[in-house]
């Protein structure tokens, strides 16, 4: 018998969830979308419930709830469904919430009600990134530095993805952040009411591990990710399906690291899948139905929000911000898309 799903939000990302659910043979029981223009061209199953009010779906039992509405609306929706407890598995879009206070509250209520909740930062569930992780393990290397260079896709939007990858590869919590917010004033492509500027800075971890990020308005090229350890480096152009690793020759390993006049061994990695947001969203769906479940993704998503708000605070107050965030910053609110 097919698994069942409820989908809230049918904008660009909502449509990708719809395709991912159909790809995985789910029966979609209901869709909630406020804008008629987003659903007018779709021919849904006759018995599918189509509504503009999520509250009408709170008593509907389903195997999975996917929440792809805007960030501000998601807190109320997630809280309501967790309290009602009719759906035990929930996937929500990134970023987690518009404040750190609300992020902590979502984390708390999901665990209290024993709801499986995943934030769809799906790279940490991707076979491609798992392959990179295994490569470092194979050579007994531990990533020490990550560089992110990206167009200004927003600290809340793509910052959520990049910072989550930092936790995935470093396997630990950050201890401080420093950064500046992009001040070009570019209007958010999702609408003037939303605020999600880019920025640049550093997230610090233990043992001198660092994640450098630049999501400022100074490039229009696809984002790149560079992961480095002592003797290994992986360069990722995900959108163009290019993962390349470089390795110091064995004969150089006994020499000091400032010996760099050599040609590293270089190889293109054979990918497990191509860049496809629908397929990659299906990784999150698959993950939430595994027999064993961990709240690591939700905990990381909460830490990510601490980093994002910490960067905004650092930019305003011109200082390094320690993590976890001081309670006086928990109510800081940013209307992410």
Secondary structure, DSSP 8 states (H G I E B T S, - for coil): ---EEEEE--SHHHHHHHHHHHHTT-EEEEEE-S-GGGTTT----TT-EEES-GGGGTT---SEEEE-S-HHHHHHHHHHHHHHTS-SEEEE-SS--SBHHHHHHHHHHHHHTT-EEEES-GGGG-HHHHHHHHHHHHTT----EEEEE--S-IIIIIHHHHHHHHHHHH-S---EEEEEE--S----TT-TT-----EEEEEE-GGG-EEEEE-STT--S--EEEEE-SSEEEEEEGGGTEEEEEE--GGGTTS-TT---S--EEEE---SS---HHHHHHHHHHHHTSSS--SHHHHHHHHHHHHHHHHHHHHHHTS-EESS--GGGTT-B----
